[in-house]
Each structure stands twice: as structure tokens, then as C-alpha cells.
């Protein structure tokens, strides 16, 4: 059984007067904050505020990079040329780095969001473009979060980044270990008790039951995600953290 596990959540997912995530409450619980960088959500004032709060509370700041898709919340499939995608990834990281450094911290890691995250599971070209953008902005050794067995983590390792496998407590898995697409029924696990049980099983036993109800999927993860846009996410994250601690796991940042 692993001794430690990171708990991450997506934050700063608002824009202007529109807000989605309870950033302040989540930052009392998570150890790593995936901060939206303006392409799927987030604006400069929100990014700055979240960085300041995260730095003050010792939460690691991560850049959650996305396709340029505010209207679709970064969840629509897009075809972006590799050079353009690499530049856009670097651009997003650089914007967040300005606010992180102003708060006395740094961007500690990078995680793709939504459609980009899912695309880089199997698309080697898009995965390499994301890695190129991370290298351009932060250089070798930067931790990059992704799905275990993905093209993204493979490309990260080859490029001398630090690949970090993550799992999702509140998302359904296919039998092959990928995430069930959100357009399909029951792609998101809404029952808080089930989310907590899955979180502990993933972190302690390295496995989860697939959406078919039969297949046991191995999940070797260093970080565990609870989505910030899930209703009641802050209370759910607190329950998950308490359950992990009760199971004998130390919850701490990987970066």
C-alpha cells in the first residue's frame, strides 16, 4: 500500500461575474490546485486570487491547460496543429506563472483539461505538443499529470519531464482504464458515499470497478482528483481526505 497520496481539484473555473468552483473552501482541503488559465475558464483576477490563497495555505499551484474553448468549457474535441497547441500551452502556463510568482510561489506542475486531457490518452501527436509546450514554459523535470498508460505520460517521460499518474474518484472508468465520455450516461459518479469508497480503494488498493460493474481496472496513481465543478465538491473533498487519512494514508502534494 502506498504511504502517501495527493488530492487535487480543478479551481478558478469562472469568468467575470460567472463563478463555478468554491475555490476558497476547496483550498482548505486539497494539496494541489489545478488552476484554469483562461482558455476553458478563468480570468486574470480569478487566477490571481486563487494563486494568492493557494500560496498562503501551502497548496501547490498547477496550470490546467486546455484547448481554446470558453464556450464549450474545454470539453469539445478540436483539431489544433501541434505547433499552435504547443504555443498555446506555453502561453497559458506563462500567464499563470506571473500570478503564482507574484504570490511568492511557482507553477509546480501542469495538467491538461477536458477534451485535451482525453485526446492525449491515445493521440501521440497532441500529447507531444502538450509536452513541447510544458518544456517551452517550464523546462525539463516539470511534473505533468495524466492518465496511467497514456501517450501523454509516455511522451513526458521521453522528454525528461516528470510523469505523474492520476485517478478520478468521481468519474466512471471503461474496462480498458480510460474515462467514460461525459456524453454517456453515468460518466460522473454523484453518490458521495460511492465517491469516498472509490477514492480509498484507488489510493489503498490501486484498483477500481469499471462502469460495466464487472471489470476490475488497475489504477496506479500518485494523485487523486475530485472535480471542483461537482455540486458540493468542497464538502465531498473534505470527506475524501478524512477517509484517506482514516485508511492510513498521508495526504500530501506530489510536487
Secondary structure, 3 states (H helix, E strand, C coil): CCCEEEEEEEECCCECCECCCCHHHHCCCCCEEEEECCCCCCCHHHHHHHHHHHHHHCCEEEEEECCCCCCCCCCCCCCCCHHHHHHHHHHHHHHHHHHHHHCCCCEEEEEECHHHHHHHHHCHHHHHHHHHHHHHHHCCCCEEEEECCCHHHHHHHHCCCEEEEEEECCECECCCCCECCCCCCCCECCCHHHHHHHHHHHHHHCEEECCCCCCEEECCCCEEECCCCCCCHHHHHHHHHHHHHHCCCEECCCC
